[in-house]
Amino acid sequence: MSMNQDDWAALLDNHPIFDVPKAYQDDSEEALELSTKSLKASARNDGYVLSGRRQAMALKDADLIVAVHKELRMTSLGDTKLGKSARSYKVLHTPNIEFEIHQIVTNPGGKLLAVAGAYQVAVVVLPRPGYSKLVSSTIECKSVQVGQFYHASTTSVPVAKIEWHPWGEAGSILMVVTVDGKLREYDISVDIEEPQQVLSFFPERKPKSFIAEDPAEREIASFTLGRGKADWGPLTIYTVTRSGDVYAICPYMPKNASIPSSYVHALECFIAAKQEFLLQGTSMSTSPLSTLYDYQRKYVSALVKQLPPGTVFPAVSRSVPMHPPHTIKSEPLRQGPFLLQPSPRTLEGSEGGDAADIAYLSFASDDDEGNEGETERLGIVMIAYQDGKVDVCLDVEKVEARWESKQESSRELPMFAVYESIDLGLISMLRESSAEQSIMDLLQANHPLLYGDPMHDDRVYVTHAFGVHALDFGELLQCLSAALRTDDEEGSLLLQALEKSTATHVTAILNTFSVQRRCSNPVIAICIPNDIFLAYSILILTSVFRITCLPLALRTDLSSSPNFQYAESEPTSERDERILIPAEGPPAYVSLLEAEPFQLPSVLSQSSGLPRFPRVSVGASNTKNEFMLTPDTLRYLGAVVEGFISQSREVTLAHRAAEMRAALQRTEFQRQQEKCAEMMKKVEELRSPRYAQTESRVQKIMESHKKLTARLDRTLQLLMQQASPDLSESETKWFEELRRMKAEVFGAGRYDEGSLAARISLLKREYERNMSSLKNMAEKELQRKKQFAGSSHELGVSQAFELGERSHLERAKISELEKIIVQMASKLDLSVGRPPSEQGVADSDV
């Protein structure tokens, strides 16, 4: 039987890797389903609620890994696609894993697999390529348990989430977050028992103290890493509690990290720009910021010093091994809880479920390379709740690095701008399925998870206990990024963009809730192949190990590019400069088509490949009871049939509209062909002998125009002579003044030496004659200075000191002789003048 190689639904249907575990083969599938009968209170350990996160499937290039109870299975999708091997799988023999597997995550290098249960964490070394050719159905794999002191037994704190750090050196940094708010960082290549770093999102409770608070406020539900290229986003970690409070710690980087050099340089420029902007302000409020920016500069400077030679900007970026700086002794500050403004709305009929997951989405495309400052700082934070609500928040004030200090204790709380609250419709679905209130208890076991699309950054998938939804943020991000690119200091364009932007496009792609049996098959895994040999699709695994494959469509960059939309909305005034301006009056040709381009109907313009109606994946009961038709089943079937009928009607109408448009375009095309033929005929006529006749006629008109211009000049001269034949008094004085000035400048005759022109020429000659002699004198003086500088006539320090001493002695002798002469003259009654030394002093006083 021929089979399409890209039809994963047919390739993976009834694949043995998805066989039900042996522990459940004897029983019915009801043990794996979610219903009011199987619903139990979540097991608690020391007051903590177990995490409901499930991810039992992962992809390593073209290899699919599935966790079935305590067993790890692995198969090659590439071989299955090409039909090189029969449908089979290999069991990874891992004796150290003796717990039920809830989460599996491959590291960035694809060589390690992190495995987590309710309390335990382990790491498995995956087999090398070519394992599928082995004869044995079991492959021995090395596996070790991580942090057995913290995650070894059922008395340990439950694990909330595990994730590999994307900037970990060699891809060996594993982050484990437990529900008590502790993030432990393990470096698998260094030490698997003790964490390299421990971050605490909750302060330790003091002994013998009581605080009236909800236990959900101190239990972590999930965490995520921030994003960005020129800010603190990649060094920020966000967490959400079960109560919905969001906290952040920045900066956080692994103990042994591998960071791109371009990011370090961009962060350095970012800090320098903030400090320069801060220096322009003079208010007293800038003092705390100045201290904070100094700390940030010290932190970044320590990172820059770790860069090896040859990585100076703008060199090609490469990953550089780094370690967290120790220049700042204080610990990073826990920032939060974040204020959600305005307050998110509560769903109708819901009492407010616990938060289950958090994700950070950033928008970056190839067209944003020159606008990194605007679009890359655009971030979206999503928070999923048990009742099917997803809060979409804009990260308008990005988190910055802060450290614990006395000043930070009084700082205002950070804020997220709530854009919208999405209702996945779970409450309405349960209410429509049954009038009993007990059906609403199924939401207690609902744990929605957020997964990003590796091909399109603006799409997020939400998995929950009743199916899968797709959230498309493309229109929102394009609208906001286009508004941010404009030069709008007041922010009016951004406000208009927010008011005009549409809501997030929500599509239900899978429904696992059975209306007849009032139970559901929770989604326990979702994978999106990101390999060149695999088709772009989405693989969804339910709790009864039923796989659902949906093909997805790749979008073109042109259709989703904001620049392309801006080009379409370009003002007509700018376009008119590049084309000929039409003549006034009625247009020479009127098109049958409208001025606006044809918009494809929405029912036909869905290019994502997602189904308009969700696929149904409901596990069949193993009981032999026949299908029972109930009023709830009839209502459900009626709603589904009504939806299909409306969709078929929309498709029919859209098909008719498209056919009418095609016929209109064909008619318009024929009219344009006829008009073009008419224009070509006129052009040929213009190129015929008529063109030469027209050219000769134009030449005659130009010659006659010249003759008329000369005749007009003569006529005007005659009129002026008749009107005023003599000059006026003012004109006579003006002409006399001009003659005097001419005689003064040029002289009365050719040899007038008193004219300004003659005097200027004489001055130039004298200047040239004197300049030659002055140049000679300057050269002689320069030579004399060089000779004088080269001679040794100057005294040294010792010689000058000795000469000064002798001069002082001689002066003392002279002063003594002056005193003796004055005394002898007084005895002889002779008058002598003042001594020469006193005369010099007196003269100087005068």
C-alpha positions in Angstrom: 0.0 0.0 0.0 1.5 3.3 -1.0 1.8 5.9 1.7 2.6 9.6 1.7 6.0 10.0 3.4 4.8 13.3 5.0 1.6 11.8 6.4 2.7 11.3 10.0 -0.9 10.3 11.0 -0.6 7.2 8.8 3.1 6.6 9.6 2.7 6.6 13.3 -0.8 5.1 13.5 -0.7 1.9 15.6 3.0 2.2 16.0 4.2 -0.2 18.8 6.1 2.6 20.6 2.7 3.9 21.8 1.5 0.6 23.1 -0.2 0.8 26.5 2.0 -0.2 29.4 1.8 -3.7 30.6 0.6 -2.5 34.0 -2.6 -1.3 32.4 -3.2 -3.9 29.7 -5.2 -6.1 32.0 -7.4 -3.2 33.1 -9.4 -0.9 30.9 -8.2 2.5 29.7 -10.3 4.1 32.4 -7.3 4.0 34.8 -5.5 6.4 32.4 -8.4 8.7 31.8 -9.6 11.7 33.7 -13.1 11.4 35.0 -15.1 12.0 38.2 -14.5 8.4 39.2 -10.7 8.5 38.8 -10.4 12.0 40.1 -8.6 12.0 43.4 -7.1 14.6 45.6 -3.6 15.4 44.7 -1.1 13.7 46.9 0.6 16.0 49.3 4.1 15.8 50.8 4.8 18.0 53.8 2.0 20.3 52.7 3.1 20.6 49.1 0.9 19.8 46.1 2.4 17.5 43.5 3.2 19.1 40.2 0.8 18.2 37.3 3.4 18.9 34.6 3.6 16.0 32.0 6.0 15.8 29.1 6.3 12.2 28.2 7.7 12.7 24.7 10.8 14.4 23.2 12.6 14.7 19.9 16.4 14.3 19.3 16.9 15.4 15.7 14.9 12.7 13.8 14.6 10.3 16.8 11.5 10.1 18.9 11.7 9.3 22.6 8.6 8.3 24.6 8.4 7.7 28.3 6.0 4.9 29.2 5.6 4.5 32.9 9.1 3.7 34.1 10.4 2.7 30.6 12.1 4.8 27.9 11.4 3.9 24.3 13.2 5.3 21.3 12.6 5.0 17.5 13.9 6.7 14.4 11.3 8.8 12.5 13.7 9.1 9.6 13.8 5.4 9.0 10.1 5.1 9.5 9.5 7.9 7.0 11.8 6.3 4.4 10.5 2.8 5.1 14.0 1.4 5.8 12.9 -0.6 8.8 9.7 -2.1 10.2 7.7 -0.3 12.8 9.7 -1.0 16.0 11.4 0.7 18.8 14.3 0.2 21.2 14.0 0.1 25.0 16.7 2.2 26.8 17.8 0.0 29.7 18.2 2.4 32.7 18.4 0.4 36.0 18.7 3.6 38.0 15.3 4.9 37.0 12.8 3.1 39.3 10.2 5.8 39.4 7.3 6.8 37.2 8.5 9.3 34.6 6.6 12.6 34.3 9.0 14.8 32.4 11.8 14.2 29.8 13.9 17.0 28.2 16.8 16.7 25.9 19.8 18.9 26.3 20.9 21.5 23.6 23.5 19.1 22.3 21.0 16.2 22.0 23.3 13.8 23.9 21.7 13.8 27.3 18.2 13.3 28.4 16.9 14.7 31.7 14.2 12.6 33.4 12.1 13.7 36.3 9.4 12.0 38.3 7.2 13.4 41.1 10.3 13.7 43.4 13.3 12.2 41.6 15.6 13.5 38.9 18.0 11.5 36.6 20.1 12.0 33.5 20.4 9.4 30.7 23.1 9.3 28.1 21.4 8.7 24.8 22.7 6.1 22.3 24.7 7.2 19.3 23.2 7.3 15.8 22.8 3.9 14.2 21.2 2.3 17.2 18.2 1.3 15.2 20.4 -1.2 13.3 21.2 -3.2 16.4 19.5 -6.6 16.6 18.7 -6.4 20.3 15.5 -4.7 21.3 17.2 -3.3 24.5 20.1 -0.8 24.5 22.2 -0.4 27.6 22.4 3.4 28.5 24.3 5.0 31.3 22.0 6.7 33.7 22.6 8.5 37.0 20.4 10.1 39.6 20.9 13.8 40.2 21.0 15.3 43.7 20.0 12.2 45.6 20.2 14.2 48.9 17.5 16.5 47.6 15.5 14.4 45.0 15.7 10.8 46.0 12.7 9.6 47.9 9.0 10.3 48.3 9.8 12.4 51.4 11.6 15.0 49.2 10.1 18.2 48.0 8.2 17.6 44.7 9.8 18.7 41.5 8.0 21.5 39.7 10.0 21.7 36.4 13.3 20.7 34.9 15.0 22.5 32.1 18.5 22.7 30.4 20.0 26.1 30.4 20.6 27.2 26.8 23.9 28.9 27.7 25.3 26.1 29.8 28.9 25.1 28.9 28.8 21.9 26.7 25.0 21.8 27.3 25.4 20.2 30.7 23.7 22.7 33.0 20.4 21.3 34.4 18.0 23.5 36.3 15.7 21.8 38.8 13.0 23.8 40.5 11.0 22.3 43.4 7.7 23.6 44.6 9.2 25.1 47.7 10.8 27.9 45.6 14.4 26.5 45.4 16.2 26.5 42.0 19.2 24.2 42.0 21.7 24.3 39.2 23.5 21.0 38.5 26.5 20.7 36.2 26.4 17.1 35.0 30.0 17.2 33.8 31.3 18.4 37.3 29.1 17.1 40.1 25.8 15.3 39.9 25.1 15.3 43.7 25.6 18.9 44.8 24.2 21.9 43.0 26.6 24.6 41.7 24.2 27.3 42.7 21.0 27.5 44.7 18.4 30.4 44.2 15.6 30.8 46.7 12.5 32.7 45.6 11.0 32.7 49.1 12.6 33.8 52.3 13.2 31.3 55.0 10.4 31.2 57.6 11.6 32.1 61.0 11.1 29.5 63.7 8.1 29.9 66.0 6.6 32.6 63.8 3.2 32.6 62.2 2.3 34.5 59.0 -1.3 34.5 57.7 -0.8 33.6 54.1 -2.2 31.3 51.5 0.0 28.2 51.1 -0.3 28.6 47.3 1.7 31.9 47.6 4.8 29.9 48.6 4.5 27.1 46.1 6.2 27.4 42.7 4.2 26.2 39.7 6.7 26.8 36.9 9.6 29.0 35.7 11.0 30.4 32.5 14.0 32.3 31.2 13.8 35.8 29.8 14.9 36.7 26.3 16.7 39.6 24.6 19.9 40.6 22.8 20.9 43.9 24.3 19.4 43.9 27.8 19.2 41.8 31.0 16.5 39.5 29.5 18.7 36.3 29.0 20.1 36.8 32.6 16.6 36.9 34.1 14.6 34.0 35.4 10.8 34.3 36.1 8.7 32.1 38.3 5.0 31.9 39.0 3.4 30.6 42.1 0.1 28.6 42.3 -1.6 31.8 43.5 -0.5 33.6 40.3 2.3 35.8 41.8 5.2 36.3 39.4 8.8 36.8 40.8 12.1 37.4 39.0 15.8 37.2 39.9 18.4 39.1 37.8 21.2 38.6 37.1 21.4 34.8 37.0 23.9 32.9 34.9 25.3 29.4 35.2 28.4 28.7 37.2 30.0 27.4 34.0 28.4 29.3 31.2 29.0 29.7 27.5 27.8 33.2 26.5 27.9 34.8 23.0 30.5 37.6 22.8 28.0 39.8 20.9 25.6 39.7 23.9 28.3 40.9 26.3 29.3 43.8 24.0 25.6 44.7 23.5 25.0 44.7 27.2 28.0 46.9 27.8 26.7 49.4 25.3 23.3 49.3 26.9 24.7 50.1 30.4 26.9 52.9 29.0 24.0 54.5 27.3 21.9 54.4 30.5 24.7 56.0 32.4 25.2 58.7 29.8 21.5 59.4 29.9 21.5 59.6 33.7 24.3 62.2 33.6 22.0 64.6 31.8 19.6 64.7 34.7 20.2 66.8 37.8 17.4 65.7 40.1 18.0 64.1 43.5 16.1 61.0 42.5 19.0 60.0 40.1 21.3 59.1 43.0 19.9 55.6 43.7 20.0 54.9 40.0 23.6 56.1 39.7 24.6 53.6 42.4 22.6 50.8 40.7 24.2 51.5 37.3 27.6 51.5 38.9 27.0 48.0 40.2 25.7 47.0 36.8 28.8 48.5 35.1 31.1 46.6 37.5 29.2 43.3 36.7 29.4 43.8 33.0 33.1 45.0 33.1 33.9 41.7 34.9 32.2 39.8 32.0 34.1 41.9 29.4 37.4 41.0 31.1 36.7 37.3 30.6 36.5 37.8 26.8 39.6 36.4 25.0 41.6 38.5 22.6 40.1 38.8 19.2 36.5 39.2 20.3 36.4 43.0 20.3 33.2 44.4 18.7 32.4 44.2 15.8 34.2 40.9 15.5 32.2 37.8 14.6 30.2 36.6 17.6 31.2 33.3 19.2 30.4 31.5 22.5 32.9 32.2 25.2 33.3 30.2 28.5 32.5 32.5 31.4 31.8 32.4 35.1 29.6 34.6 37.3 31.5 37.7 38.5 32.3 38.0 42.2 32.9 41.8 42.2 29.6 42.4 44.0 29.3 40.5 47.2 25.6 41.0 47.6 23.2 38.4 46.4 20.8 39.1 43.5 17.6 40.6 44.6 14.3 38.8 44.3 12.0 41.2 42.5 8.3 41.0 42.8 5.5 40.1 43.1 4.7 41.8 39.8 1.7 44.1 39.6 -0.7 43.2 36.8 -2.2 46.4 35.5 -5.0 46.5 34.9 -6.2 43.6 37.0 -6.9 40.5 34.8 -10.6 39.7 34.5 -12.1 36.5 36.1 -13.8 34.0 33.8 -17.5 33.7 34.2 -18.4 30.8 36.3 -14.9 30.3 37.7 -13.7 31.0 41.2 -10.2 31.5 39.9 -8.0 28.5 39.3 -4.4 28.0 40.3 -1.6 29.2 38.0 0.0 26.2 36.1 2.7 27.6 33.8 4.5 30.7 32.6 6.2 31.5 29.3 8.2 34.4 27.8 7.7 35.3 24.2 9.9 37.7 22.3 9.5 38.9 18.7 12.5 38.9 16.4 12.6 38.5 12.7 15.2 38.9 9.9 13.8 42.4 9.1 14.6 43.7 12.6 18.4 43.6 12.3 18.6 47.4 11.9 15.9 48.0 14.5 17.1 46.0 17.4 16.6 48.8 19.9 12.8 48.8 19.3 11.5 45.3 18.5 13.8 43.2 20.5 12.7 44.9 23.7 9.1 43.8 22.9 8.3 40.9 25.2 5.1 39.1 26.0 4.6 37.1 29.3 1.9 34.5 29.3 0.4 32.9 32.5 -1.9 29.8 32.2 -4.4 28.9 34.8 -6.3 25.7 35.6 -9.7 27.1 34.7 -8.6 27.7 31.1 -7.6 31.3 31.4 -4.4 32.6 29.8 -3.3 36.1 30.8 -1.3 37.9 28.0 0.9 40.6 29.5 3.3 43.1 27.8 6.7 43.4 29.4 6.9 47.2 29.1 9.4 47.7 32.0 12.0 45.0 31.6 13.7 43.7 34.7 17.2 45.0 35.3 20.0 43.5 37.5 19.5 44.4 41.1 21.3 43.3 44.3 20.1 43.1 47.9 20.6 46.4 49.8 18.8 48.6 52.3 17.8 51.0 49.6 16.1 48.3 47.5 13.8 47.2 50.3 11.6 50.3 49.7 11.6 50.1 46.0 8.3 50.0 44.1 7.1 46.7 42.7 7.7 45.9 39.1 4.7 45.8 36.7 3.3 43.9 33.7 0.8 45.5 31.4 -2.1 43.1 30.9 -3.1 43.2 27.3 -5.9 40.6 27.4 -7.2 37.5 29.2 -7.9 34.5 26.9 -10.7 32.1 27.7 -10.0 28.6 26.2 -13.7 27.8 26.7 -13.1 24.9 29.1 -15.8 26.0 31.6 -18.5 26.4 28.9 -17.6 23.1 27.4 -18.0 21.2 30.7 -21.3 23.1 31.4 -22.7 22.2 28.0 -21.7 18.6 28.4 -23.6 18.0 31.6 -25.8 19.9 34.0 -24.2 18.3 37.1 -21.9 20.5 39.1 -19.5 17.6 39.8 -18.2 17.7 36.2 -16.5 21.0 37.1 -14.3 19.2 39.5 -12.3 17.9 36.5 -10.7 21.4 36.4 -8.8 20.5 39.6 -6.7 18.0 37.6 -6.2 20.4 34.7 -2.6 21.6 34.3 -2.2 23.8 31.2 1.3 24.0 29.7 2.7 26.5 27.2 5.0 25.4 24.4 6.5 27.7 21.7 6.7 26.9 18.1 10.3 26.4 17.0 9.5 27.6 13.4 7.4 30.7 14.2 8.1 32.7 17.3 4.6 34.3 17.4 2.7 31.0 17.9 2.2 29.2 21.2 0.5 25.9 21.9 -1.5 25.4 25.1 -1.9 21.7 26.2 -4.4 20.8 28.9 -6.5 18.0 30.2 -9.1 18.5 27.5 -7.0 19.0 24.3 -4.7 21.5 22.7 -5.2 25.2 21.7 -3.0 27.3 19.4 -2.5 31.0 20.2 -1.3 33.2 17.3 0.2 36.6 18.3 1.3 37.5 14.8 -1.0 40.5 14.2 -0.4 41.9 17.7 3.4 41.7 17.4 3.4 43.2 13.9 1.2 46.1 15.0 3.3 46.9 18.1 6.6 46.5 16.3 5.5 48.8 13.5 4.4 51.4 16.0 7.6 51.2 17.9 9.7 51.8 14.7 8.1 55.2 14.2 9.6 58.3 15.7 6.9 59.1 18.2 8.2 60.6 21.5 4.7 61.2 22.9 3.6 57.6 22.3 0.3 58.5 20.6 1.0 56.1 17.7 1.7 53.3 20.1 -1.6 54.0 21.9 -3.5 54.0 18.6 -1.8 50.7 17.7 -2.9 49.2 21.0 -6.5 50.4 20.5 -6.7 49.2 16.9 -4.9 45.9 17.4 -7.0 42.8 17.3 -7.2 40.1 19.9 -5.0 37.0 19.9 -6.2 34.4 17.4 -7.2 31.3 19.3 -7.7 27.9 17.5 -8.7 24.7 19.1 -6.8 21.9 17.3 -7.6 18.9 19.5 -10.5 17.9 21.8 -10.0 14.9 24.1 -13.2 15.2 26.1 -15.8 12.5 25.7 -19.3 13.9 26.0 -20.9 10.4 26.2 -18.7 9.1 29.0 -18.0 12.5 30.6 -14.3 11.8 30.8 -11.2 13.1 29.1 -7.8 11.9 28.0 -5.3 14.6 29.2 -2.5 15.5 26.8 0.8 14.3 28.3 3.2 15.4 25.5 3.5 17.6 22.4 6.4 17.7 19.9 7.0 19.8 16.9 9.8 18.4 14.6 12.4 20.9 13.8 14.6 18.8 11.5 15.2 19.3 7.8 14.4 15.6 7.0 11.0 15.7 8.9 7.9 17.5 7.7 6.6 20.5 9.7 3.9 19.1 11.8 2.7 18.7 15.4 2.6 15.4 17.3 0.2 15.1 20.3 0.2 12.3 22.8 -2.7 11.6 25.1 -2.8 9.8 28.4 -4.1 6.6 26.8 -1.0 6.7 24.5 -2.9 7.7 21.4 -0.9 9.8 19.0 -2.5 12.5 16.9 -0.5 14.1 14.0 -1.5 17.3 12.3 0.4 18.8 9.4 1.3 22.5 9.6 2.0 25.0 6.9 5.1 27.2 6.8 4.4 30.9 6.4 6.2 33.1 4.0 8.1 36.1 5.4 6.5 38.4 2.9 3.0 37.9 4.1 3.8 38.4 7.7 6.5 41.1 7.4 5.5 44.4 9.0 7.7 46.3 6.5 5.6 44.8 3.7 2.4 46.0 5.3 3.9 49.4 5.7 4.8 49.5 2.1 1.2 48.8 1.2 0.0 51.6 3.4 2.4 54.1 2.1 0.9 57.6 1.6 -0.1 58.3 -2.0 1.7 61.7 -1.9 5.0 59.8 -1.8 4.0 57.5 -4.6 2.9 60.3 -6.9 6.5 61.6 -7.0 7.6 58.4 -8.8 4.9 58.3 -11.5 3.4 60.8 -13.9 0.7 63.0 -12.6 -2.5 62.4 -14.5 -4.2 65.2 -16.3 -7.2 67.0 -14.8 -10.6 65.9 -15.8 -12.3 62.5 -16.0 -9.9 59.5 -16.2 -9.1 58.1 -19.7 -9.6 54.6 -18.5 -11.9 53.2 -15.7 -11.1 49.8 -14.4 -13.7 47.2 -13.5 -11.8 46.3 -10.3 -11.9 48.2 -7.1 -9.0 50.4 -5.9 -8.4 48.2 -2.9 -6.9 44.7 -3.5 -9.1 41.7 -3.3 -9.2 40.2 0.2 -9.4 36.5 0.3 -12.3 35.3 2.5 -11.2 34.3 6.0 -12.4 30.8 5.6 -9.8 30.3 2.7 -7.0 32.6 4.0 -6.0 30.3 6.9 -2.4 29.6 6.0 -1.3 28.0 9.3 -2.6 24.5 8.4 -4.5 24.2 11.7 -8.0 22.8 11.4 -10.9 25.1 11.8 -12.7 22.4 13.9 -10.7 20.5 16.5 -9.8 16.9 15.9 -11.4 14.5 18.3 -9.2 12.0 20.1 -11.2 10.1 22.7 -10.1 6.7 24.0 -12.7 4.0 23.4 -13.8 2.1 26.5 -12.8 -1.6 26.7 -16.2 -2.5 28.0 -18.6 -4.4 25.8 -21.5 -2.0 26.4 -23.1 -0.6 23.2 -23.1 3.0 22.3 -25.8 4.8 24.2 -27.5 7.8 22.8 -28.1 10.4 25.5 -29.5 14.0 25.4 -26.0 15.3 26.1 -24.6 13.3 23.2 -27.3 14.6 20.9 -26.6 18.2 21.9 -22.9 17.6 21.2 -23.6 16.0 17.8 -26.0 18.8 16.9 -23.4 21.5 17.8 -20.8 19.7 15.7 -23.0 19.2 12.7 -24.2 22.8 12.9 -20.6 23.9 12.9 -19.8 21.8 9.9 -22.8 23.1 8.0 -21.9 26.7 8.7 -18.4 26.0 7.6 -19.5 24.3 4.4 -21.8 27.3 3.8 -18.9 29.7 4.3 -16.7 27.7 2.0 -19.4 27.7 -0.7 -19.9 31.4 -0.4 -16.1 32.0 -0.5 -15.8 29.8 -3.5 -18.5 31.8 -5.3 -16.9 35.1 -4.4 -13.5 33.8 -5.6 -15.1 32.6 -8.9 -16.8 35.9 -9.5 -13.5 37.7 -8.8 -11.7 35.5 -11.2 -14.3 36.1 -13.9 -14.1 39.8 -13.3 -10.3 39.8 -13.5 -10.5 37.8 -16.8 -12.8 40.5 -18.2 -10.6 43.3 -17.0 -7.6 41.5 -18.5 -9.3 41.4 -21.9 -10.2 45.1 -21.6 -6.7 46.0 -20.7 -5.3 44.0 -23.7 -7.6 45.9 -26.0 -6.6 49.2 -24.5 -3.0 48.4 -24.7 -3.4 47.5 -28.4 -5.1 50.8 -29.0 -2.2 52.6 -27.3 0.3 50.7 -29.3 -1.5 51.8 -32.5 -1.3 55.4 -31.5 2.3 55.1 -30.7 3.0 53.7 -34.2 1.0 56.6 -35.7 3.2 59.0 -33.8 6.3 57.3 -35.2 5.0 57.6 -38.8 5.7 60.6 -41.2 3.4 62.6 -39.0 6.2 62.8 -36.4 8.5 64.5 -39.0 5.8 66.9 -39.9 5.1 67.8 -36.3 8.9 68.3 -35.6 9.3 70.7 -38.6 6.2 72.6 -37.4 7.7 73.0 -34.0 11.0 74.3 -35.5 9.0 77.0 -37.4 7.1 78.0 -34.3 10.5 78.4 -32.4 12.0 80.6 -35.1 8.9 82.8 -35.3 9.0 83.0 -31.5 12.6 84.4 -31.7 11.6 87.0 -34.2 8.7 88.1 -32.1 11.0 88.4 -29.1 13.4 90.7 -31.0 10.6 92.8 -32.3 9.2 93.1 -28.7 12.6 94.4 -27.5 12.7 97.1 -30.2 9.2 98.2 -29.5 9.9 98.5 -25.8 13.0 100.6 -26.4 11.0 103.0 -28.6 8.3 103.3 -26.0 10.9 104.2 -23.3 12.5 106.8 -25.4 9.1 108.4 -26.2 8.1 108.4 -22.5 11.3 109.9 -21.1 13.9 111.0 -23.7 16.2 112.6 -21.1 17.6 111.3 -17.9 16.2 112.4 -14.6 18.1 114.3 -12.0 18.6 111.2 -9.8 19.7 109.1 -12.7 22.2 111.8 -13.7 23.7 112.0 -10.1 23.9 108.2 -10.0 25.8 108.0 -13.3 28.2 110.8 -12.2 28.9 108.9 -8.9 29.6 105.7 -10.9 32.1 107.6 -13.1 33.9 109.1 -10.1 34.2 105.7 -8.4 35.5 104.2 -11.6 38.1 107.0 -11.9 39.2 106.5 -8.3 39.5 102.8 -8.7 41.1 102.5 -12.2 42.6 106.0 -12.5 42.1 108.9 -15.0 44.6 107.3 -17.4 46.6 104.2 -17.9 49.6 105.5 -15.9 47.8 107.2 -13.1 49.8 106.3 -10.0 47.2 107.6 -7.5 44.5 105.1 -8.5 43.6 102.3 -6.2 44.6 99.6 -8.7 48.1 101.1 -9.1 48.6 101.4 -5.4 47.5 97.8 -4.8 50.0 96.6 -7.4 52.8 98.6 -5.8 51.9 97.2 -2.4 52.0 93.6 -3.8 55.5 94.2 -5.3 56.8 95.7 -2.0 55.3 92.8 0.0 57.0 90.2 -2.3 60.3 92.0 -2.1 60.3 92.3 1.7 59.1 88.7 2.2 62.2 87.3 0.5 64.5 89.2 2.9 62.3 88.3 5.9 62.5 84.6 5.0 66.3 84.8 4.8 66.4 86.4 8.2 64.1 83.8 9.7 66.2 81.0 8.3 69.4 82.6 9.8 67.7 83.1 13.2 66.6 79.5 13.2 70.2 78.3 12.4 71.5 80.6 15.1 69.1 79.2 17.7 70.1 75.7 16.7 73.8 76.5 17.1 73.2 78.2 20.5 71.1 75.3 21.7 73.9 72.9 20.6 76.6 74.9 22.5 77.5 74.2 26.1 77.6 77.8 27.5 74.9 77.1 30.1 76.0 76.4 33.6 75.3 73.2 35.5 73.6 73.0 38.8 76.8 72.5 40.8 78.6 75.3 39.0 75.7 77.8 39.5 75.6 76.9 43.2 79.4 77.5 43.7 79.2 80.8 41.7 76.4 82.0 44.0 78.3 81.2 47.1 81.3 83.2 45.9 79.2 86.1 44.9 77.6 86.1 48.3 81.0 86.2 50.0 82.2 89.1 47.8 79.0 91.0 48.6 79.6 90.6 52.3 83.1 91.9 52.0 81.9 94.9 50.0 79.3 95.7 52.6 81.9 95.6 55.4 84.2 98.0 53.4 81.3 100.4 52.9 80.6 100.4 56.7 84.3 101.1 57.4 84.4 104.0 54.9 81.3 105.5 56.3 82.7 105.4 59.9 86.1 106.9 58.8 84.2 109.7 57.0 82.1 110.5 60.1 85.3 110.7 62.2 86.9 113.1 59.7 83.7 115.1 59.3 83.6 114.3 55.6 80.4 114.1 53.6 80.2 111.0 51.4 77.3 109.9 49.4 75.2 106.8 50.1 76.8 103.5 49.4 76.1 102.0 45.9 74.1 99.2 47.5 71.7 101.7 49.2 71.5 103.8 46.0 70.3 100.7 44.1 67.6 100.1 46.7 66.5 103.7 46.7 66.3 103.9 42.9 64.3 100.8 42.8 61.8 102.4 45.4 61.5 105.5 43.3 
